[in-house]
Amino acid sequence: MQKIEDFRDIRGRRHDLSLVLVNFLLALLRCSSPSSLSAVHRQMVRQHDRLCGDLGLPAQPCISGVQLRRVLSGLDWDSYNTLNERYLSVSVGSASGAWCALDGKELKGNIDGVAGQRRGLNLVRALCHEGKESTVVGFYDGSKKSEKTTVINYLEDHLTPGAGYSMDALHTSCGLLRFMHIGGAVYLAQVKANQKLLMEALQEYHLHWPPAWGHQECEKGHGRVETRKAYAYSLEGTMEEKWQQAGLQTLMAVERTRLRVKDGKQSSETAFFVSNKALAPETAMELFRAVRNHWAIEADHWVRDVTFGEDRMRCSCPKRAKGMASVLNTALNIIRKNNTLGSIQLFREQISEDWGKALSCLRKQT
């Protein structure tokens, strides 16, 4: 990222990069309909003078939309995220006993459909199961690279002994699970048809063997009734050698049945997860909660797409898309730290009207 004192726009006007990025972050939080970068910039212009006054800065012009794009394109997203996570005291997957979910999301606003592109830039994050705060793991071009490589590179540098990591079926491979097991981490990995033989073996367990643990719960909301039945089986010493080396010890099978209240339509599915955590009543419930919390990262993708309109923000520049996605991730972490209303949309409406509340959200967390 360019040094703050060195950035000048095309007219030679100097801009304080820290001010620009703070203003952009605030605008993203307070903008009622951030469906485009231009909409966020208009919010920046509206609040710029007030922000300068409250920060004790001399009067200065707000950065233009064109130059804002230059700033975002030149943003060192890794350094930006590291600084903000330290400032906000965000800790994801760095403590023994803590769980985080690893998953990717395609930034659809980066896909040029006119040029015939079908895949675009992808964002990969690690999301804390409890506080729902997240960190940016990395980015990859979906037309050339894979999410698996991005996750492997992240874990090689950040794997924490005793920490728990939940992953979808894309990452269920002997090599990665063995690496995590040897490194002392706990994993919970979904199994689907991409591991055909393993999937068939787990289905046989679920159909023909009595579970060592069972649990059922029912949840009502959003016009439907969802029933979940969870069953845990011990796999210790029963799998083929390569999976034993990966530490497979427990199978968690979760049957989900959804009943739509409006028309009585019912659907059901069974999901299978494996873990290297030894089976016991207390660990079985921990793994079941980890299954539930892993699905929360999909809900977080929905927040980015619908509440913040990330997929509607057209951006043909991959570097700029990385910068925008990183600032949005910081905005979400701020919301997770400060939201007491139970609704992200209500909280954003509150800080859009309450300037003091908005500024207080930027205070350093200890």
C-alpha positions as CSV (number, residue, x, y, z in Angstrom):
1,M,0.0,0.0,0.0
2,Q,1.3,3.5,-0.8
3,K,2.6,5.5,2.1
4,I,0.0,7.9,3.4
5,E,2.2,11.0,2.8
6,D,3.0,10.0,-0.8
7,F,-0.5,9.6,-2.3
8,R,-1.6,12.4,-4.6
9,D,-4.4,12.4,-7.1
10,I,-4.0,13.3,-10.8
11,R,-4.2,17.0,-10.0
12,G,-1.4,16.8,-7.5
13,R,-3.8,17.1,-4.5
14,R,-2.6,15.2,-1.5
15,H,-5.0,12.9,0.4
16,D,-4.6,11.3,3.8
17,L,-5.1,7.6,3.1
18,S,-6.1,6.8,6.6
19,L,-8.8,9.4,6.4
20,V,-10.0,8.1,3.0
21,L,-10.2,4.5,4.3
22,V,-12.0,5.5,7.6
23,N,-14.5,7.6,5.6
24,F,-15.1,4.8,3.2
25,L,-15.6,2.3,6.0
26,L,-18.0,4.6,7.8
27,A,-19.9,5.2,4.5
28,L,-20.2,1.5,3.9
29,L,-21.6,1.0,7.4
30,R,-24.1,4.0,7.1
31,C,-25.1,3.9,3.4
32,S,-28.7,2.8,3.2
33,S,-28.4,1.2,-0.2
34,P,-24.7,0.4,-1.0
35,S,-25.5,-1.2,-4.4
36,S,-22.6,0.5,-6.1
37,L,-19.3,2.1,-5.3
38,S,-20.7,5.4,-6.5
39,A,-23.5,5.2,-3.9
40,V,-20.9,4.6,-1.2
41,H,-18.8,7.5,-2.5
42,R,-21.8,9.9,-2.3
43,Q,-22.2,8.9,1.3
44,M,-18.5,9.7,1.9
45,V,-19.1,13.2,0.4
46,R,-22.1,13.9,2.7
47,Q,-20.2,13.0,5.9
48,H,-16.7,14.1,4.9
49,D,-16.7,17.6,6.5
50,R,-18.3,16.4,9.7
51,L,-15.7,13.6,10.0
52,C,-12.8,16.0,9.5
53,G,-14.2,18.3,12.2
54,D,-14.7,15.5,14.7
55,L,-11.2,14.2,14.1
56,G,-9.7,17.7,14.5
57,L,-8.4,17.7,10.9
58,P,-8.2,20.9,8.8
59,A,-10.9,21.4,6.2
60,Q,-10.0,19.6,3.0
61,P,-11.8,18.3,-0.1
62,C,-13.2,14.8,-0.2
63,I,-11.4,12.4,-2.5
64,S,-13.1,12.0,-5.9
65,G,-14.8,8.8,-7.0
66,V,-12.1,8.2,-9.6
67,Q,-9.3,8.6,-7.1
68,L,-11.1,6.4,-4.6
69,R,-11.0,3.6,-7.1
70,R,-7.2,4.1,-7.4
71,V,-6.9,3.9,-3.6
72,L,-8.9,0.7,-3.4
73,S,-6.9,-0.8,-6.3
74,G,-3.6,-0.1,-4.6
75,L,-4.7,-1.3,-1.1
76,D,-2.5,-4.0,0.4
77,W,-5.5,-6.0,1.7
78,D,-3.3,-8.4,3.8
79,S,-1.7,-5.5,5.8
80,Y,-5.1,-3.7,6.0
81,N,-6.8,-6.7,7.5
82,T,-4.0,-7.4,9.9
83,L,-4.0,-3.8,11.2
84,N,-7.8,-3.7,11.6
85,E,-8.0,-7.1,13.3
86,R,-5.4,-6.0,15.9
87,Y,-7.2,-2.6,16.4
88,L,-10.6,-4.3,16.8
89,S,-9.2,-7.3,18.8
90,V,-10.5,-9.8,16.3
91,S,-9.2,-13.3,16.9
92,V,-10.2,-16.1,14.6
93,G,-8.9,-19.7,14.9
94,S,-6.0,-18.7,17.1
95,A,-6.9,-20.1,20.4
96,S,-7.1,-23.7,21.7
97,G,-10.7,-24.9,22.0
98,A,-12.1,-22.2,19.7
99,W,-13.8,-23.2,16.4
100,C,-13.8,-21.4,13.1
101,A,-15.4,-22.2,9.7
102,L,-13.4,-22.1,6.5
103,D,-15.3,-21.3,3.3
104,G,-15.2,-19.3,0.1
105,K,-17.5,-16.9,-1.7
106,E,-17.5,-15.9,-5.3
107,L,-17.5,-12.1,-5.9
108,K,-20.0,-12.1,-8.7
109,G,-19.7,-8.3,-9.3
110,N,-16.2,-9.1,-10.7
111,I,-17.6,-11.5,-13.4
112,D,-17.8,-9.9,-16.9
113,G,-20.8,-11.7,-18.4
114,V,-20.6,-9.7,-21.6
115,A,-17.0,-11.0,-22.2
116,G,-18.3,-14.5,-21.6
117,Q,-16.7,-15.0,-18.2
118,R,-18.3,-17.7,-16.0
119,R,-16.0,-17.6,-13.0
120,G,-14.4,-14.7,-11.2
121,L,-12.6,-13.6,-8.2
122,N,-13.3,-15.6,-5.0
123,L,-13.0,-14.5,-1.4
124,V,-12.0,-17.1,1.3
125,R,-12.6,-16.4,4.9
126,A,-12.3,-18.0,8.4
127,L,-15.3,-17.2,10.5
128,C,-15.4,-17.6,14.3
129,H,-18.3,-20.0,15.3
130,E,-19.1,-18.0,18.5
131,G,-18.7,-14.3,17.8
132,K,-19.2,-14.6,14.0
133,E,-16.2,-12.3,13.4
134,S,-14.1,-13.3,10.4
135,T,-10.7,-12.8,8.8
136,V,-9.8,-12.8,5.1
137,V,-7.8,-16.0,4.4
138,G,-7.1,-15.0,0.8
139,F,-8.4,-14.6,-2.8
140,Y,-8.2,-16.8,-5.9
141,D,-9.3,-16.6,-9.5
142,G,-12.0,-19.3,-9.9
143,S,-11.2,-19.8,-13.6
144,K,-7.6,-20.8,-12.9
145,K,-7.1,-21.8,-9.2
146,S,-8.9,-23.6,-6.4
147,E,-10.2,-22.8,-3.0
148,K,-8.3,-25.9,-1.7
149,T,-4.9,-24.3,-2.4
150,T,-5.9,-21.1,-0.7
151,V,-7.0,-22.9,2.4
152,I,-3.9,-25.2,2.5
153,N,-1.6,-22.2,2.3
154,Y,-3.5,-20.5,5.1
155,L,-3.4,-23.5,7.4
156,E,0.3,-24.1,6.7
157,D,1.0,-20.6,8.3
158,H,-1.9,-20.4,10.8
159,L,-2.8,-23.9,12.1
160,T,-3.3,-23.7,15.9
161,P,-2.9,-26.8,18.0
162,G,-6.2,-27.5,19.9
163,A,-8.2,-25.2,17.7
164,G,-11.2,-26.5,15.7
165,Y,-11.8,-26.0,12.0
166,S,-15.0,-26.9,10.2
167,M,-14.9,-27.3,6.4
168,D,-17.2,-28.3,3.5
169,A,-16.7,-31.5,1.4
170,L,-14.3,-29.7,-1.0
171,H,-11.5,-29.9,1.6
172,T,-12.1,-33.5,2.8
173,S,-8.9,-35.1,1.5
174,C,-6.5,-37.5,3.3
175,G,-3.6,-35.2,2.8
176,L,-5.2,-32.1,4.4
177,L,-6.9,-34.0,7.2
178,R,-3.7,-35.8,8.0
179,F,-1.8,-32.5,8.1
180,M,-4.3,-31.0,10.5
181,H,-4.3,-34.1,12.7
182,I,-0.6,-34.3,12.9
183,G,-0.5,-30.5,13.7
184,G,-2.7,-31.1,16.7
185,A,-5.8,-29.3,15.4
186,V,-9.4,-30.6,15.5
187,Y,-11.3,-30.8,12.2
188,L,-14.9,-31.3,11.3
189,A,-15.2,-32.1,7.6
190,Q,-18.3,-32.7,5.5
191,V,-18.4,-35.8,3.3
192,K,-20.2,-35.8,0.0
193,A,-20.1,-37.7,-3.3
194,N,-16.6,-36.3,-4.2
195,Q,-15.3,-39.0,-1.7
196,K,-17.5,-41.8,-3.1
197,L,-16.1,-44.8,-1.2
198,L,-15.9,-42.9,2.1
199,M,-19.4,-41.6,1.6
200,E,-20.7,-45.2,1.0
201,A,-19.0,-46.5,4.1
202,L,-20.5,-43.7,6.3
203,Q,-24.0,-44.4,4.9
204,E,-23.6,-48.0,5.8
205,Y,-22.7,-47.0,9.4
206,H,-25.7,-44.8,9.6
207,L,-28.1,-47.4,8.2
208,H,-26.9,-50.5,10.0
209,W,-25.0,-49.7,13.2
210,P,-26.5,-48.4,16.4
211,P,-25.3,-44.9,17.2
212,A,-23.3,-44.2,20.3
213,W,-25.1,-40.9,20.9
214,G,-28.2,-39.2,19.7
215,H,-29.9,-35.8,19.9
216,Q,-33.0,-34.2,18.5
217,E,-34.2,-30.6,18.4
218,C,-36.9,-28.6,16.7
219,E,-36.8,-25.0,15.6
220,K,-39.6,-22.7,14.3
221,G,-39.2,-19.6,12.4
222,H,-39.2,-17.9,8.9
223,G,-42.5,-19.7,8.1
224,R,-41.1,-23.2,8.6
225,V,-40.5,-25.9,11.1
226,E,-37.1,-27.6,11.0
227,T,-36.4,-30.8,12.9
228,R,-32.8,-32.0,13.3
229,K,-31.8,-35.5,14.5
230,A,-28.1,-36.0,15.1
231,Y,-26.4,-39.3,15.6
232,A,-22.7,-40.0,16.4
233,Y,-20.7,-43.1,15.7
234,S,-17.2,-44.2,16.7
235,L,-15.0,-44.9,13.7
236,E,-11.9,-45.7,15.7
237,G,-10.0,-48.6,14.2
238,T,-12.6,-49.3,11.5
239,M,-11.5,-47.3,8.5
240,E,-9.0,-48.1,5.9
241,E,-5.4,-47.2,6.6
242,K,-5.2,-43.9,4.8
243,W,-8.1,-42.5,6.8
244,Q,-6.8,-43.9,10.0
245,Q,-3.6,-41.9,9.4
246,A,-5.8,-38.9,9.0
247,G,-7.1,-39.5,12.5
248,L,-10.8,-40.2,11.6
249,Q,-12.5,-41.2,14.9
250,T,-16.1,-39.9,14.8
251,L,-18.9,-39.8,12.4
252,M,-21.7,-37.2,12.9
253,A,-24.9,-37.8,10.8
254,V,-27.4,-35.0,10.9
255,E,-30.9,-35.6,9.5
256,R,-32.8,-32.3,8.7
257,T,-36.5,-32.2,7.9
258,R,-38.1,-28.9,6.9
259,L,-41.9,-28.3,6.9
260,R,-43.1,-25.2,5.2
261,V,-46.1,-24.0,7.2
262,K,-47.8,-22.2,4.3
263,D,-48.4,-25.2,2.1
264,G,-47.3,-28.2,4.2
265,K,-44.4,-29.0,1.7
266,Q,-41.8,-31.1,3.4
267,S,-38.1,-31.8,2.4
268,S,-35.4,-33.8,4.1
269,E,-31.7,-34.4,3.8
270,T,-28.9,-36.2,5.7
271,A,-25.5,-34.6,6.1
272,F,-22.4,-36.5,7.1
273,F,-19.3,-35.1,8.9
274,V,-16.1,-36.7,10.1
275,S,-13.8,-35.6,12.9
276,N,-10.6,-36.6,14.5
277,K,-12.1,-35.8,17.9
278,A,-12.6,-38.9,20.0
279,L,-16.3,-39.7,20.7
280,A,-17.8,-39.0,24.1
281,P,-21.2,-37.5,25.2
282,E,-19.7,-34.0,25.7
283,T,-17.6,-34.1,22.5
284,A,-20.6,-35.3,20.5
285,M,-22.6,-32.3,21.5
286,E,-19.6,-30.0,20.7
287,L,-19.4,-31.5,17.2
288,F,-23.1,-31.1,16.6
289,R,-22.9,-27.5,17.6
290,A,-20.0,-27.1,15.3
291,V,-22.1,-28.5,12.5
292,R,-24.8,-25.9,13.2
293,N,-22.3,-23.1,13.5
294,H,-20.5,-24.0,10.3
295,W,-23.7,-23.4,8.3
296,A,-23.7,-19.9,9.8
297,I,-21.0,-18.8,7.4
298,E,-23.5,-19.3,4.6
299,A,-25.8,-16.9,6.4
300,D,-22.9,-14.5,6.6
301,H,-22.5,-14.7,2.8
302,W,-26.1,-13.8,2.5
303,V,-25.5,-10.7,4.7
304,R,-22.7,-9.6,2.4
305,D,-24.9,-10.2,-0.8
306,V,-28.3,-8.9,0.4
307,T,-27.7,-6.4,3.2
308,F,-24.6,-4.9,1.7
309,G,-25.2,-5.6,-1.9
310,E,-21.7,-7.0,-2.5
311,D,-22.7,-9.0,-5.6
312,R,-24.4,-5.9,-7.1
313,M,-21.2,-3.8,-6.9
314,R,-19.8,-4.1,-10.4
315,C,-16.0,-4.1,-10.4
316,S,-13.9,-5.3,-13.3
317,C,-10.6,-4.7,-11.5
318,P,-9.6,-7.7,-9.3
319,K,-7.3,-5.6,-7.2
320,R,-10.0,-3.1,-6.4
321,A,-12.5,-6.0,-5.7
322,K,-10.0,-7.3,-3.1
323,G,-9.8,-3.9,-1.4
324,M,-13.6,-3.5,-1.3
325,A,-14.1,-7.0,0.0
326,S,-11.5,-6.4,2.8
327,V,-13.1,-3.1,3.9
328,L,-16.5,-4.8,3.9
329,N,-15.1,-7.6,6.1
330,T,-13.9,-5.0,8.6
331,A,-17.3,-3.4,8.5
332,L,-18.9,-6.7,9.4
333,N,-16.5,-7.3,12.3
334,I,-17.4,-3.8,13.6
335,I,-21.0,-4.7,13.5
336,R,-20.4,-8.1,15.3
337,K,-18.6,-6.2,18.0
338,N,-21.2,-3.5,18.6
339,N,-24.6,-4.7,17.5
340,T,-26.9,-5.1,20.5
341,L,-30.2,-5.0,18.5
342,G,-30.2,-8.5,17.1
343,S,-30.7,-7.3,13.6
344,I,-27.9,-6.1,11.3
345,Q,-30.3,-4.0,9.2
346,L,-31.7,-2.3,12.3
347,F,-28.2,-1.6,13.6
348,R,-27.2,0.0,10.4
349,E,-30.3,2.2,10.3
350,Q,-29.4,3.3,13.9
351,I,-25.9,4.3,13.0
352,S,-27.0,6.0,9.8
353,E,-29.1,8.4,12.0
354,D,-26.9,8.5,15.0
355,W,-23.5,10.0,14.1
356,G,-22.1,9.7,17.6
357,K,-23.0,6.0,17.7
358,A,-21.3,5.5,14.3
359,L,-18.1,7.1,15.5
360,S,-18.1,5.1,18.8
361,C,-18.1,1.9,16.7
362,L,-14.6,2.8,15.5
363,R,-13.0,3.0,18.9
364,K,-10.2,0.6,19.6
365,Q,-11.2,-2.7,21.2
366,T,-9.2,-4.0,24.2
